[in-house]
Amino acid sequence: MTKIVFFRSGGAYYGFEEQGHTGYGEAGDDVLCAALSAMTMLIINTIEVAYASDVDYSVNEGATHIVVRSKAALPEFEEDERKRYAVSGLFLSYFYQLNDMIEEYYDYLDVEVKDVDYI
């Protein structure tokens, strides 16, 4: 099972942590894992390239542990309100997408939200 914990501060989503193998398919052929990886890289690339903002991330493929965070989603780090809304919106969209996926893949995914200051 893959557990995804979203980080939220003051109502704004600013990152997430993913840990564990989904177990939906064999390693290398797990379409659920591939979907998570693709969505994660889309978020990272959109923040870095399209929004020209910093995104902190680490990927440990061996331990299946990924952490993604962006200060650009939070008012104490980013003055541009539109950019904050866009970056936080990416994380929120991923949260909603995963919650939709849980309806079918509830044995393979677990999603929660932690209200915590930027770490």
Number of C-alpha atoms within 10 A of each C-alpha: 15 21 17 21 18 24 23 22 16 10 10 19 28 27 27 24 18 21 18 18 20 23 15 17 12 10 11 8 10 14 14 19 20 13 10 16 13 11 14 19 12 13 18 21 15 17 22 15 10 9 14 12 20 14 20 13 14 11 13 10 11 7 10 13 17 18 18 21 22 25 20 25 31 25 16 9 12 15 12 12 12 11 19 23 16 16 26 23 16 20 25 18 13 17 20 13 12 18 17 12 14 15 10 10 16 13 13 18 22 18 18 12 13 12 13 13 11 15 7
